[in-house]
Amino acid sequence: MDPAVVEPILDGGVHELVLLQEGQPAELRRPHLGFEMVAGAGVEIAHVGLRPRQMRLDARLELIRVRHGGNLSGELEQIPTLQLVKAILPDGNELDLPEGASGLDAARAIGPRLADATAAVEVDGELRDLRLPLPDGAHLRILRVGDKEALAVLRHSTAHVLAEAVQHLWPGTKVAIGPAIDDGFYYDFEFAEPPSESDLARIEDEMRAILARGPHAFERVDTTREEAVERFNAEGETYKVELAEGLPEGDAVTFYEHDGFVDLCRGPHLQTTKPIRAFKLTSLAGAYWRGDSDKQMLTRIYGTAFFDQAELDAYLEQIEEARRRDHRRLGRELDLFHLSDTSPGSPYWHPRGMVLFNELGRLWRELNASRGYQEVRTPILYDTSLWKRSGHWDNYRDKMFLTEQVEGRQFGLKPMNCPGHVEIYNQRRHSYRDLPLRLAEQGLVHRNEDSGSMHGLLRVRHITQDDAHIFCRWDQVEEEVVGCLELASVIYATFGLDVRAELSLRPAKRLGSEEEWDRMESALRAALATAGWDYVENPGDGAFYAPKIDLHMTDSIGRSWQMGTIQLDGWMPQRLDATYTTSDDQLERPFMIHRALFGSFERFIGILIEHFAGAFPLWLAPVQVAVLPLSSELRSYADEVVAELRAAGLRAELDARDEKVGRKIHDAEVQKVPVMLVIGGREAEARTVSVRRHGGVDMGVKPLGEVVVETVAEARERLLEPAPR
């Protein structure tokens, strides 16, 4: 029988319960327990000296009778039969629960071990607090301590312990916000005197002391906006006051409390602090309150947490390797690019960095041309009326750079290329025979990203998209999307990147009817199936005008990155009046497929720098060959070697410094040059070179002509590693 939690609301003291099933007293496993009423909470079982626990009863009990008052022979009162709700478990089984039962109640109904191990629940695919009531008919998945999907809950709860520890160590410190993020958590504080990196160990020690006194239960407390404002005003927590005052009237307002620390929070949280064991505070940073540079600069403490120490250790090792590979550091050391406050979020590309940019551009052009794309170029500055017609104004205006009025008109830097491509499409009439029309552009766009969110090349304001738009008939959609997926496979394989797909479905704020979204989402599913791609669905993450296929890759140290996107759009051609003539001379709207497979050149290069740790394959390397003569007397032959390499189209540089050859090799290794040609007297006489590869691999002495042929072939074929010889 499915157990459940019964909480009838009763008046007066309760001295004894009589539980009836089919008119007869029900058997209790522990009939001698005393009962008590906790005001406003319902019936609870209590052991003397122990914390009350909710009473677990059979959901099919017909009646609950209660004797009131101090006299056991008092009147019996009948409580109405419980209303039930249904929860659907992942295996399809259904669980009947009393109305108002929570996810934790559902876990208890299945068994006490599961209840003790429950960290959170997923309700209809959404992560939710285990304390919230379940809607009738919900698809329920119970997440245990240790489940990857529950990591965000562990990390959010760990952030609260961090905040408690900080306030213990620095009384009077004001707390702001402390969410879980993709790889951990952070909490923002206003300190009288900000801590340093050396204080992180001290904070960790205090967190462990708090946990050692536990486990502490995380209690959810429902309150009102007014009560929250009053409480935090009294405590001097000005940031919490501002957050509470900003909550919409009538919205649920909740506190979470553990070990005396109280925070304004929506949750979700663990049951107790017991699972919090493997955690690490990783760094400090400055962060403006709410990302506004006109507001207070706060101290942000970053950390991470895992359910298992071995997982934490592996993550910290990955983080250390990521620091060594940081594209911002390597960008400086390899002289690729720099960033400057003179133009925030806009990289300055140095000559060597432009080699990367241009090699990607060359690959982009070759692959597009071979698949029937036509290259175009569109302006970066548009009258804002175009963005209003396209629908971008209402959705992206806050991310646009706008001009003052110019001759009575307002202009904006484009945040995307698609309206410009529709403008090109509309310059002449199109027949159904003209489609598909594939337009591609290395399009420069600008987006006003918050300064706090920008990160090297990975998130910039000045963005070069490898953009393309395919105008096609509905009967061509699946084939064209399959073609985009095949092109993506070729691109990512060129760099040795494993790729996976997510199908991002309709968001809450969107254009179009449900039927139109059903049709487009089904078309993308069909294309993925035809192309043989595995994928997962991501509800609610589509663009406001289109479902999309998001492409993710895993790099050489196991990190996941979002790369390209393929979007199917029926709305923009309608809004911008794009048409074609059908076979029976009627006007129809084409469909647009938006696709950017690199994502952006800046972000892609940043990812590649870290993926290869700056040691690019030969075809992509800014300097492909370093020529290293042992002495200045060999300069003449060294110049000939460089000239022959350059004549063959290779990027070769001569190190003619008056340094020992060991130093020259070391410096070429630091610059991660793939091929080093060492020249001594015997090599000059025989017109040979001593070949070394990056990483200290000695390839021996070879004729110069043979080396040139082999190196050219490796570069031309875009090999990731040299072919065996």
C-alpha positions in Angstrom: 0.0 0.0 0.0 1.3 3.4 -0.9 2.0 5.4 2.3 1.3 9.1 2.4 1.4 12.1 4.7 -1.9 13.2 6.2 -2.3 16.7 7.6 -5.9 17.5 8.6 -6.4 20.9 10.1 -7.9 20.4 13.6 -9.0 22.7 16.4 -7.9 22.1 20.0 -5.5 19.7 21.6 -5.2 16.2 20.2 -4.8 13.4 22.8 -5.6 10.3 20.7 -6.2 9.4 17.1 -8.5 6.5 16.0 -7.7 5.5 12.4 -10.4 3.6 10.7 -10.1 1.5 7.5 -13.3 0.0 6.1 -15.0 0.8 9.3 -12.5 -1.0 11.5 -9.5 0.3 13.5 -6.4 0.4 11.4 -3.3 -1.4 12.5 -0.3 0.9 13.3 3.2 -0.4 13.4 3.9 1.6 16.5 0.6 2.1 18.3 2.0 3.4 21.6 3.4 6.6 20.2 2.0 9.8 21.7 0.4 12.4 19.4 0.5 16.1 19.5 -0.7 19.0 17.4 1.8 21.5 16.0 -0.4 24.6 15.5 -1.3 25.2 11.8 0.8 22.3 10.6 -1.4 19.3 11.2 -1.1 16.0 12.9 2.5 14.8 13.7 4.0 11.8 15.5 6.4 12.7 18.3 8.8 10.6 20.4 9.6 12.1 23.8 12.7 14.3 23.4 12.8 13.9 19.6 11.8 16.3 16.8 8.2 15.7 15.6 8.0 13.7 12.3 5.1 13.8 9.9 2.8 10.8 10.4 2.8 8.3 7.5 -0.5 6.6 6.8 -2.2 4.5 4.2 -3.6 6.7 1.4 -6.8 4.6 1.2 -7.9 5.3 4.8 -11.5 6.3 4.6 -11.8 8.2 7.9 -9.7 9.9 10.5 -11.5 10.3 13.8 -10.1 12.5 16.6 -11.0 12.6 20.2 -10.8 16.2 21.4 -10.3 17.8 24.8 -8.9 16.4 28.0 -11.4 13.6 28.2 -10.8 10.4 26.1 -14.5 9.7 26.1 -15.2 13.0 24.3 -17.1 13.4 21.1 -15.8 11.8 17.9 -15.4 14.1 14.9 -15.2 12.8 11.3 -12.6 14.3 9.0 -13.5 14.3 5.3 -11.8 11.7 3.0 -8.5 13.0 1.6 -8.3 14.3 -2.0 -5.6 12.6 -4.0 -3.2 13.7 -6.7 -1.4 11.5 -9.1 2.4 11.6 -9.8 3.8 9.7 -12.8 7.2 8.1 -12.2 9.9 7.6 -14.9 9.0 3.9 -15.3 5.4 4.9 -16.0 4.0 3.7 -12.7 1.6 6.1 -10.9 1.8 7.2 -7.3 -1.4 8.4 -5.5 -0.7 11.1 -2.9 -2.8 13.4 -0.7 -3.4 16.7 -2.3 -0.6 19.1 -1.3 2.0 16.4 -1.0 5.5 17.4 -1.8 8.3 15.8 -3.8 9.8 14.6 -0.5 6.4 13.2 0.5 6.4 11.2 -2.7 9.9 9.9 -1.9 8.7 8.9 1.6 5.7 7.1 0.0 8.1 4.9 -2.0 10.4 4.2 0.9 12.4 5.6 3.8 15.8 5.0 2.2 14.8 6.9 -0.9 13.4 9.7 1.2 16.7 10.0 3.2 18.7 10.1 -0.1 16.5 12.6 -1.9 18.3 15.8 -2.9 15.7 17.4 -5.2 13.0 16.5 -7.7 12.3 17.1 -11.4 8.7 18.0 -12.1 7.7 17.8 -15.8 11.4 18.1 -16.6 12.0 21.2 -14.4 14.3 21.1 -11.3 12.3 22.0 -8.2 12.6 22.1 -4.5 11.6 18.9 -2.8 9.4 20.8 -0.4 7.0 22.2 -2.9 3.5 20.6 -3.5 3.2 18.5 -6.6 0.6 19.3 -9.3 -1.8 16.6 -10.2 -0.6 14.4 -13.1 3.0 15.7 -12.8 5.8 13.6 -14.3 8.1 13.2 -11.3 11.7 12.2 -11.1 13.3 11.9 -7.7 16.9 13.0 -7.7 19.2 11.4 -5.2 22.3 12.6 -3.5 25.0 11.9 -6.0 22.9 12.4 -9.1 24.6 14.7 -11.6 21.3 16.6 -12.1 21.2 17.5 -8.4 24.6 19.2 -8.5 23.0 22.6 -8.9 21.1 22.0 -5.6 24.2 20.9 -3.7 26.1 24.0 -5.0 23.3 26.4 -4.1 23.1 25.0 -0.6 26.9 25.2 -0.3 26.7 28.9 -1.3 24.5 29.5 1.7 27.0 27.8 4.0 29.7 30.0 2.5 27.6 33.1 3.3 27.1 31.9 6.9 30.8 31.4 7.3 31.7 34.8 5.9 29.3 36.5 8.3 30.8 34.5 11.2 34.3 35.7 10.3 33.4 39.3 9.2 30.4 40.3 11.3 28.4 43.1 9.6 29.2 41.9 6.1 26.2 42.4 3.8 25.1 39.5 1.6 23.8 40.0 -1.9 23.1 37.0 -4.2 24.6 33.5 -4.2 23.4 31.3 -7.1 24.6 28.0 -8.5 26.3 28.4 -11.9 27.4 25.9 -14.6 30.6 24.7 -12.8 30.0 25.8 -9.2 28.6 28.7 -7.3 29.4 32.2 -6.2 28.2 34.6 -3.5 28.5 38.4 -3.7 29.3 40.4 -0.5 29.9 43.9 0.6 32.9 43.8 3.1 34.1 46.7 5.1 37.6 45.5 4.2 37.5 43.0 1.3 39.4 39.7 1.9 42.3 38.4 -0.2 42.9 35.1 -1.9 44.8 34.0 1.2 41.6 34.2 3.2 39.8 31.6 1.1 41.4 28.8 3.2 40.2 30.4 6.4 36.6 30.7 5.0 36.8 27.0 4.0 37.8 26.1 7.6 34.9 27.9 9.0 32.5 26.2 6.5 33.8 22.9 7.7 33.3 23.9 11.3 29.7 24.8 10.6 29.2 21.4 8.8 30.8 19.5 11.7 28.2 20.9 14.1 25.4 19.6 11.9 23.8 18.2 9.9 21.7 21.3 9.8 18.2 21.2 8.1 17.4 23.7 5.4 13.9 25.0 6.3 11.7 26.7 3.8 9.6 29.5 5.3 6.8 31.2 3.3 6.5 34.9 4.0 5.3 38.1 2.4 7.2 40.9 0.6 6.4 43.3 3.4 7.6 40.9 6.1 10.8 40.3 4.1 11.5 44.0 3.7 10.9 44.6 7.4 13.1 41.8 8.4 16.1 42.7 6.2 15.7 46.4 7.0 16.1 45.5 10.7 19.2 43.5 9.9 20.8 46.2 7.7 20.8 43.8 4.7 20.2 46.5 2.1 20.7 44.3 -0.9 18.1 41.8 0.3 15.7 44.7 0.9 16.2 45.9 -2.7 15.6 42.4 -4.0 12.5 41.9 -1.8 11.1 45.3 -2.8 11.6 44.4 -6.5 9.4 41.2 -6.2 6.1 41.5 -8.0 3.0 42.0 -5.8 1.4 38.7 -5.0 4.4 36.5 -5.9 5.5 33.8 -3.4 8.2 35.1 -1.1 10.4 32.5 0.7 13.2 32.4 3.2 15.6 29.4 3.6 17.1 29.0 7.1 19.8 26.7 8.3 21.8 26.9 11.5 20.4 30.3 12.2 21.4 31.8 8.8 18.4 33.1 6.9 18.4 34.1 3.3 15.8 35.4 0.9 15.8 32.6 -1.7 13.5 30.7 -4.1 15.5 27.5 -3.6 15.9 24.6 -4.3 17.9 23.3 -1.5 19.0 20.0 0.0 17.2 18.5 3.0 20.2 19.1 5.2 23.9 20.0 5.1 24.9 16.4 5.4 25.8 15.9 1.7 28.0 18.9 1.6 31.5 17.5 2.0 33.6 17.9 -1.2 33.9 21.7 -1.9 36.5 24.2 -2.7 36.6 28.0 -2.9 38.4 28.8 -6.1 38.8 32.6 -6.5 37.8 36.2 -5.7 36.6 38.8 -8.2 35.0 42.2 -8.2 31.4 42.4 -9.4 29.1 45.4 -9.7 25.8 45.0 -7.9 23.3 43.8 -10.6 26.0 44.2 -13.2 25.6 48.0 -13.2 28.9 49.9 -13.2 27.1 52.9 -11.6 26.4 50.7 -8.5 28.5 49.4 -5.6 31.4 47.1 -6.4 31.0 43.9 -4.5 33.4 41.0 -3.7 32.4 37.8 -5.4 33.7 34.6 -4.0 33.6 31.6 -6.4 33.6 28.0 -5.4 32.5 24.6 -6.5 31.1 21.4 -4.9 30.6 17.8 -5.8 29.0 14.9 -4.1 32.3 12.9 -4.3 35.8 14.0 -3.3 37.3 12.2 -6.3 35.1 14.2 -8.7 36.2 17.4 -7.0 39.8 16.4 -7.3 39.4 15.7 -11.0 37.7 19.0 -11.5 40.4 20.9 -9.7 43.0 19.2 -11.9 41.0 20.2 -14.9 40.8 23.8 -13.7 44.6 23.9 -13.2 45.1 22.6 -16.7 42.5 25.2 -18.0 44.6 28.0 -16.3 47.6 26.8 -18.2 45.6 26.9 -21.4 43.8 30.2 -20.8 43.5 31.8 -24.2 44.0 35.3 -22.7 47.4 34.4 -21.3 48.4 32.4 -24.4 47.1 35.3 -26.6 49.7 37.6 -25.0 52.5 35.0 -24.9 52.0 34.0 -28.5 51.4 37.6 -29.7 48.0 36.8 -31.1 45.7 39.6 -29.8 45.1 41.9 -26.9 42.1 43.5 -25.3 42.0 47.1 -24.2 39.7 49.5 -22.3 39.9 51.8 -25.3 37.3 49.5 -26.9 36.0 47.1 -24.3 35.0 43.7 -25.6 36.7 44.3 -29.0 39.9 42.3 -29.6 42.9 43.9 -31.3 44.3 41.2 -33.7 48.0 41.2 -34.1 49.7 39.8 -37.3 50.0 36.3 -35.9 46.5 36.3 -34.7 45.3 37.4 -38.1 46.8 34.2 -39.5 44.4 32.2 -37.4 41.5 34.5 -38.5 42.4 34.3 -42.2 43.0 30.5 -42.1 39.5 30.0 -40.7 38.1 32.4 -43.3 39.8 30.5 -46.0 38.4 27.2 -44.8 35.0 28.8 -44.4 35.0 30.1 -48.0 36.2 26.7 -49.5 33.5 24.7 -47.7 30.7 27.2 -48.4 31.6 27.5 -52.1 31.7 23.7 -52.5 28.1 23.6 -51.1 26.6 26.3 -53.3 26.7 29.2 -50.9 27.1 32.7 -52.4 29.1 35.2 -50.3 27.6 38.6 -49.6 28.4 41.6 -47.4 25.9 43.9 -45.6 26.2 47.2 -43.7 26.7 47.3 -40.0 24.6 50.4 -39.4 20.8 50.4 -40.1 17.8 52.6 -39.6 16.1 51.2 -36.5 12.8 50.9 -38.4 14.3 47.7 -39.9 14.7 46.2 -36.5 11.2 47.1 -35.6 9.8 45.4 -38.7 12.0 42.3 -38.2 10.9 41.9 -34.5 14.4 42.3 -33.1 13.6 45.7 -31.6 11.3 44.3 -29.0 13.6 41.5 -28.1 17.2 42.8 -28.6 16.9 46.6 -28.2 18.7 46.5 -24.8 21.7 44.7 -26.5 22.0 47.2 -29.3 24.3 50.2 -29.7 22.2 53.1 -30.9 23.1 56.4 -32.4 21.7 59.8 -31.6 19.3 61.2 -34.2 20.9 61.7 -37.6 18.9 63.9 -39.9 15.8 63.0 -37.9 16.5 59.3 -38.0 17.8 56.9 -35.5 20.3 54.2 -36.4 21.8 51.1 -34.6 24.7 48.8 -35.1 23.3 45.5 -36.2 23.2 42.7 -33.5 22.7 40.1 -36.2 22.9 39.7 -40.0 19.6 38.1 -40.9 17.5 41.2 -41.8 20.3 42.4 -44.1 20.2 39.1 -46.0 16.4 39.4 -46.4 17.0 42.8 -47.8 19.3 41.3 -50.4 16.8 38.5 -51.2 14.0 41.1 -51.7 15.9 43.0 -54.4 14.5 40.8 -57.1 11.7 38.4 -57.7 12.3 34.7 -57.1 10.7 31.7 -58.6 10.3 28.3 -56.9 13.0 27.2 -59.3 15.5 29.7 -57.7 15.3 28.0 -54.4 17.2 27.1 -52.3 19.2 30.4 -52.2 22.1 30.1 -49.9 23.7 33.4 -48.8 26.8 33.5 -46.5 28.7 36.3 -44.8 31.5 36.9 -42.4 29.2 39.4 -40.8 30.4 41.9 -38.2 27.8 42.5 -35.5 27.9 44.3 -32.2 26.1 43.4 -29.0 26.1 45.5 -25.9 27.1 42.8 -23.5 27.4 43.7 -19.8 31.0 44.4 -18.8 30.8 41.8 -16.1 29.8 39.1 -18.5 32.6 39.7 -21.1 35.4 37.1 -21.0 38.4 37.4 -23.4 37.4 36.2 -26.9 34.7 33.9 -25.5 32.2 36.7 -25.0 32.8 40.0 -26.8 30.9 43.0 -28.1 32.5 43.0 -31.5 31.5 39.7 -33.1 32.4 38.2 -36.5 29.8 35.6 -37.3 30.3 32.9 -39.9 26.7 33.5 -40.8 24.5 32.0 -43.5 20.9 32.1 -44.4 19.1 29.6 -46.7 15.9 30.7 -48.3 13.9 27.6 -49.3 10.5 26.0 -49.9 8.9 23.9 -47.2 9.6 20.7 -49.1 13.3 21.6 -49.1 13.7 22.3 -45.4 14.7 18.8 -44.2 17.3 18.3 -46.9 18.8 21.8 -46.3 19.1 21.2 -42.5 20.7 17.8 -43.2 23.2 19.6 -45.4 24.0 22.0 -42.6 24.5 19.1 -40.2 26.9 17.4 -42.7 28.8 20.7 -43.1 29.1 21.0 -39.3 30.5 17.5 -39.1 33.2 18.3 -41.7 34.2 21.6 -39.9 34.5 20.0 -36.4 36.3 16.9 -37.7 38.9 19.3 -39.2 39.8 20.3 -35.7 39.4 17.0 -34.0 36.3 18.1 -32.1 33.6 15.7 -31.0 30.2 17.3 -31.4 26.7 16.6 -30.0 23.4 18.3 -30.7 20.6 19.8 -28.6 17.2 20.5 -30.0 16.1 23.8 -28.4 12.3 24.1 -28.4 9.8 27.0 -28.1 10.4 29.6 -25.4 7.7 31.2 -23.3 8.1 34.5 -25.3 7.7 33.7 -29.0 6.1 34.6 -32.3 3.6 32.4 -34.1 1.0 29.8 -33.3 1.4 26.4 -31.6 0.6 24.6 -34.9 3.5 26.5 -36.6 5.9 25.6 -33.8 4.8 22.0 -33.9 5.5 21.9 -37.6 9.0 23.5 -37.4 10.1 21.4 -34.4 9.0 18.2 -36.2 11.0 19.2 -39.2 14.2 19.6 -37.2 13.6 16.3 -35.5 13.2 14.6 -38.9 16.4 16.2 -40.2 18.4 15.1 -37.2 17.0 11.6 -37.6 17.9 11.6 -41.4 21.4 12.8 -40.7 21.8 10.1 -38.0 22.5 12.5 -35.2 21.8 11.7 -31.6 20.4 14.6 -29.7 18.7 15.7 -26.5 15.8 18.2 -26.3 16.1 21.4 -24.5 12.5 22.8 -23.8 12.2 26.6 -23.7 15.6 27.5 -25.1 14.6 28.2 -28.7 14.9 31.7 -30.2 11.8 33.9 -30.0 11.2 33.3 -33.7 12.5 29.8 -34.3 13.4 26.4 -32.8 17.0 25.6 -33.3 19.7 22.9 -33.2 22.5 23.9 -30.9 25.9 22.2 -31.5 28.2 21.5 -28.5 31.7 20.1 -28.5 34.0 18.6 -25.8 37.5 19.9 -25.8 40.8 18.1 -25.1 40.4 18.4 -21.3 36.8 17.5 -21.2 35.0 20.8 -21.1 31.8 21.4 -23.0 31.4 24.4 -25.3 28.4 25.6 -27.3 29.6 26.2 -30.8 27.2 26.6 -33.8 23.5 26.8 -34.2 20.9 25.9 -37.0 17.6 27.7 -36.8 14.4 27.2 -38.8 12.4 30.4 -39.2 9.0 31.1 -40.8 8.4 34.4 -39.2 11.1 36.8 -40.5 10.2 36.2 -44.2 6.7 37.1 -43.2 7.6 40.2 -41.2 10.0 41.5 -44.0 7.7 40.5 -46.9 9.9 37.9 -48.6 8.1 35.9 -51.3 8.6 33.6 -54.2 6.4 32.6 -57.1 5.1 29.0 -57.0 4.6 26.7 -60.1 1.0 27.9 -60.4 2.1 31.6 -60.3 1.0 32.2 -56.7 3.1 34.1 -54.1 4.4 32.1 -51.1 6.7 32.9 -48.2 10.0 31.1 -48.2 11.4 29.5 -45.0 14.7 30.8 -43.7 17.4 28.5 -42.2 19.8 30.6 -40.1 23.1 28.8 -39.5 26.4 29.8 -37.9 28.7 26.8 -37.5 31.8 28.3 -36.0 29.4 30.5 -33.9 31.7 33.4 -34.2 35.3 33.6 -35.3 36.4 35.3 -32.0 34.8 32.7 -29.8 35.9 29.8 -32.0 39.5 31.0 -32.0 39.4 31.4 -28.2 38.2 27.8 -27.9 40.8 26.5 -30.3 43.6 28.2 -28.4 42.6 26.4 -25.3 41.8 23.1 -27.0 45.3 23.0 -28.6 46.9 24.8 -25.7 48.4 27.1 -28.3 50.1 24.3 -30.1 48.1 24.5 -33.3 48.3 21.9 -36.1 50.7 22.9 -38.8 48.1 24.3 -41.2 46.8 26.7 -38.7 50.0 27.7 -36.9 50.9 31.4 -37.2 54.6 30.4 -37.7 54.8 27.0 -39.3 58.6 26.6 -39.6 61.4 28.2 -37.6 64.9 28.1 -39.2 67.6 27.9 -36.6 71.2 28.3 -37.8 74.0 27.4 -35.4 76.0 30.5 -36.2 76.0 33.7 -38.2 78.4 32.1 -40.7 75.4 29.9 -41.9 73.2 32.9 -42.5 73.4 32.6 -46.3 72.1 29.0 -46.4 69.5 29.8 -43.8 68.2 32.7 -45.9 67.9 30.2 -48.9 66.0 27.8 -46.7 63.5 30.4 -45.6 63.1 31.7 -49.2 62.4 28.1 -50.4 59.8 27.5 -47.7 58.1 30.8 -48.3 58.0 30.2 -52.1 56.2 27.0 -51.3 53.5 29.0 -49.4 54.8 28.1 -45.9 55.0 30.6 -43.1 58.7 30.5 -42.1 60.8 32.7 -39.9 64.5 32.9 -39.4 66.0 33.2 -35.9 69.3 35.0 -36.7 70.1 36.0 -33.2 73.6 35.5 -31.8 72.4 32.9 -29.3 73.2 29.3 -28.8 71.0 26.9 -30.7 69.7 25.4 -27.5 68.2 28.8 -26.6 66.7 29.1 -30.1 65.1 25.7 -29.8 63.7 26.6 -26.4 62.2 29.8 -27.6 60.7 28.1 -30.6 59.2 25.5 -28.3 57.7 28.3 -26.1 56.2 29.9 -29.2 54.8 26.4 -30.1 56.2 26.4 -33.6 55.3 23.0 -35.2 58.6 22.5 -37.2 62.1 23.6 -36.4 64.9 23.2 -38.9 68.4 23.3 -37.3 71.2 24.1 -39.7 74.9 23.4 -39.0 77.9 23.3 -41.3 77.3 19.7 -42.6 73.7 20.5 -43.3 74.7 23.6 -45.3 77.3 21.6 -47.4 74.8 18.8 -48.1 71.7 21.1 -48.5 69.9 19.2 -45.8 68.3 20.3 -42.5 68.0 18.6 -39.1 64.2 18.4 -38.4 62.6 18.8 -35.0 58.9 18.8 -34.2 57.3 20.7 -31.4 57.5 18.7 -28.2 61.1 17.7 -28.7 60.6 15.0 -31.4 63.8 14.6 -33.4 62.9 13.6 -37.0 66.6 13.3 -38.2 68.5 14.9 -41.0 66.6 15.2 -44.3 67.1 16.8 -47.7 65.6 20.3 -47.8 63.4 19.6 -50.9 61.9 16.5 -49.2 61.1 18.5 -46.0 59.4 21.2 -48.1 57.2 18.7 -50.0 56.2 16.9 -46.8 55.4 20.1 -44.9 53.4 21.6 -47.8 51.4 18.3 -48.0 50.7 18.3 -44.3 49.5 21.9 -44.4 47.4 21.5 -47.6 45.6 18.4 -46.2 45.0 20.2 -42.9 46.3 17.3 -40.9 46.0 17.4 -37.2 49.3 15.5 -36.8 52.1 14.8 -39.2 51.6 11.7 -41.4 53.8 8.7 -40.5 57.0 8.7 -42.7 
